[in-house]
Amino acid sequence: MTTRGKIALTIVLLAVVGLGVARWWDKIAPQVRPQRLSLNIDEVKKLVQAQRPDPASIPLLIGTNAATLVERSGIPAVSGVSDYSKESKDGKLVVKFPINVWPGWAPIIVANNGVEPSEQSVFYKKHGFYVRLDIVDDPVKARDLFASGKSHVLWGTLDMIALFAPELVKDSRTIPVVCQQVDWSAGGDGVVARGEIRNINDFRSAGGKRKKVILAQNSPSHYLIMSLLIDAGIDPGDVDFKWAGDAPSAAKIFVTDPSYDAFVGWSPDIYNITDHDKTTRLVVTTGTANHLIADVWAVRNDFYRDNPQIVAGLVQGIFEGMDMVRKDPKAAAGALAKAFQLKEADCLSMVGKDGGISEGDAHLTNYRENTKFFLDPYNPANFEVVWNTASTIYKSLGTINNIVPPAKVKAHAVLAAMSDSYRDVRDLSQPTFRPNALANMSAEAGAGQVLTKAVMVAFEPNQSVLNAQYDASIPATLEEIGKLAGKFGNAYIIIEGNTDASKKGIVPTDLVRRLSYDRADAVRKAIMEKYKFDPNKFKVVGNGWDNPLAACTDPSNPEHNRKNRRVEVKVFPLESGS
Amino acid sequence: MHEFGPFLLVAVVFVGLLTLVVRVARLRVHGDLTYARAMGLTALFIGVVLAVWWFVTRGPPTERWVQPLILPGPMDVLRSFGPLHFEQGLVRSALYSWLRVTAGFALAALVALPLGIYMATFPPVAAFFRPLSLAGAYVPIVVFIPLSMSWFGTGEAQKIGFLFIGCFVALLPQVIKDIADVPTAFLDVAVTKGASQWQLVRHVLFPVAQANIWDHLRGVYGVGWGWIIMAEVVVRPEYGLGGLIEASERRSQTEAIYAVIIVIVLIAVACDQLWRIGGELLFPYRRAE
């Protein structure tokens, strides 16, 4: 064949291949199947409802039943040979406990007298084992260490562990057995926005333009924003999410590129950015939504089976470290600075001058708060609620395929067994709500408001009694409001009753207002009865027909009237009451 | 240091055993080896790797040597190609990543080639740009992730810009060295024949060095593929192999990660072979050497 022939043949072949590729391009290179970012919110709510455990299945710690509780456990038995690091020092086991840069680990760092295994540690002196704390900031690396048995413990927020659990439970040895809550994120995570966004409800798309939000996918930030959007009744598909590698890079991207409307990230980024750039603002932090992101630790199931004494020792040592942090926050900040190689002043602001009670990025959770989390079925922000909400969100997004039942990973027995030693520990997680704090505040103005949740509660005509026979969805609605109030522990809740305007001119305005007030108050009473909140947390407002939905102002339209007969629950941060 | 010990031991044992095999088997220096036998030996190595892989990942999770979350079995990886192709746009991702790497590399070559040639030729240029060639390659590439963001924004330009920087700092010192390695005898001859300064660059230095430069371009292009994950991490693009790995990590889909890595390696090897063929066509005299 001549050179010319070769060239011609090559061109012909290339043309044929090219045409074929062009013709069948979508077969050869299929597009990404549309991400299931758009969620049917009612569907998600229903799923969360369905996941709701029967209170009887959660053991309640009261007085003397601690011993019987220890017997009841849903954690599967281990099959196979234990497969974790057996490293020891002077014949004593070294527990490998990875942690991240986060003030919630101050108690264990203080109790361990640093990150290295030490004879001076509480764990060695009182419980006879060593602990090595490795800084592993990347949750994926921490998970891989845990799965491979190189570490015994998995640090994480409960939502992250719920995300990892479906894979980890496939091997009974690597089931993450959650033993203790170390803190609630309290100001450590938050949403920062620019432009018109003042509260979560403003994330709804306007004029066909979706809000552009950058965050790390499948992270606590993701869980935070999803959970808030669902509360505000916004379809996450209505928000244009962009994914960054991690929370700090999300902050950098937000600062660099003004086309982003918001980012979800961590302290100190969320504060530094809003301090320096006055066009940005904090929409919400976990300082207000302070019962949403729980930091916990879990041990491998084979380790849990083999070393119950060590697990109990870890839990007790961390509680002891918590007391030490509270007694001397400065010293704790010094220990943190050494462990994390940060400035001491930064560490003090992470921990908080009061040792992680109401200051700092996290509220360290003591024994009483732990039992409320693990062993109180009536707590609207307990283990099961957080676990099931996170699992349901991730399952609806298609990130995980199945939901691991919380009983399979929750080690309530460890805490239950030590109830006698911590009889006098009090719950410090609730702020003091001042009576009439919101009295002068006009709820309609919406100053400083975080979020509005609209719920439908149907009442019999002219009645203000909640009747589950009349509206079967009432128990579920009350639970939803209870969970919202529980999640926003550091916030005032205003419950507003609204009526339709169909009787305008027939019935006196005051009477209708009175009725709508009574109805909202009935909701408040029912929630108080069910969940035992501080009574000063709530305020009730009766709007009558004065506050119809923006799109539903026609009193002769029955559909508009139906939508207007609603209760709105508004969340206000603690500061707005002062 | 006690953690260094086992490594040293393994390394010494490996080298010792290999030397033993070489001597006992009486291998000849540059001895003949038929094509079939050569391929057979290569296949044997791949076979051994696959066998070890299969062996340590066989059986149900509780009996495996290595956890599936750390290293899934070969069949798991093979099966994950299905969903990757049909649901996650694997081919499109490969194409987009290929375009990014190629664009970043092409830009880097466009700038680094002339700059390197001038630096190796004209001392004032070299003195001015010296920090680039001296330290550029040693700056940890991760610092360019936030920097590239502030220079190129957060869109596609940032990804290409990042790959440009990565390729550029790797390429520049090599081009300089290739030109500097041209024997002065060539220049002397040209000068005697009355060549102008520009003609020395255009007709002596570059033509003599171009075959070596080609080899180094080939090497740097391969390096560019190694950075695709870092390039696609800032704002994850809709399509991209690095983005696919990122997304699979937190979903605990380790088998998908290995599948994507296999794709990256295959593409990089295929491109490398194209470079080799291109080199043979462009510089046929080298084969004769």
Boltz contact constraints between the chains, C-beta under 6 A:
constraints:
  - contact:
      token1: [A, 29]
      token2: [B, 91]
      max_distance: 6.0
  - contact:
      token1: [A, 29]
      token2: [B, 92]
      max_distance: 6.0
  - contact:
      token1: [A, 30]
      token2: [B, 86]
      max_distance: 6.0
  - contact:
      token1: [A, 31]
      token2: [B, 89]
      max_distance: 6.0
  - contact:
      token1: [A, 32]
      token2: [B, 88]
      max_distance: 6.0
  - contact:
      token1: [A, 32]
      token2: [B, 89]
      max_distance: 6.0
  - contact:
      token1: [A, 33]
      token2: [B, 87]
      max_distance: 6.0
  - contact:
      token1: [A, 79]
      token2: [B, 62]
      max_distance: 6.0
  - contact:
      token1: [A, 80]
      token2: [B, 62]
      max_distance: 6.0
  - contact:
      token1: [A, 140]
      token2: [B, 249]
      max_distance: 6.0
  - contact:
      token1: [A, 140]
      token2: [B, 250]
      max_distance: 6.0
  - contact:
      token1: [A, 144]
      token2: [B, 70]
      max_distance: 6.0
  - contact:
      token1: [A, 147]
      token2: [B, 67]
      max_distance: 6.0
  - contact:
      token1: [A, 147]
      token2: [B, 69]
      max_distance: 6.0
  - contact:
      token1: [A, 148]
      token2: [B, 67]
      max_distance: 6.0
  - contact:
      token1: [A, 148]
      token2: [B, 70]
      max_distance: 6.0
  - contact:
      token1: [A, 167]
      token2: [B, 69]
      max_distance: 6.0
  - contact:
      token1: [A, 167]
      token2: [B, 252]
      max_distance: 6.0
  - contact:
      token1: [A, 170]
      token2: [B, 61]
      max_distance: 6.0
  - contact:
      token1: [A, 171]
      token2: [B, 61]
      max_distance: 6.0
  - contact:
      token1: [A, 171]
      token2: [B, 62]
      max_distance: 6.0
  - contact:
      token1: [A, 218]
      token2: [B, 250]
      max_distance: 6.0
  - contact:
      token1: [A, 242]
      token2: [B, 235]
      max_distance: 6.0
  - contact:
      token1: [A, 243]
      token2: [B, 236]
      max_distance: 6.0
  - contact:
      token1: [A, 245]
      token2: [B, 233]
      max_distance: 6.0
  - contact:
      token1: [A, 252]
      token2: [B, 146]
      max_distance: 6.0
  - contact:
      token1: [A, 253]
      token2: [B, 154]
      max_distance: 6.0
  - contact:
      token1: [A, 256]
      token2: [B, 149]
      max_distance: 6.0
  - contact:
      token1: [A, 256]
      token2: [B, 150]
      max_distance: 6.0
  - contact:
      token1: [A, 257]
      token2: [B, 154]
      max_distance: 6.0
  - contact:
      token1: [A, 399]
      token2: [B, 251]
      max_distance: 6.0
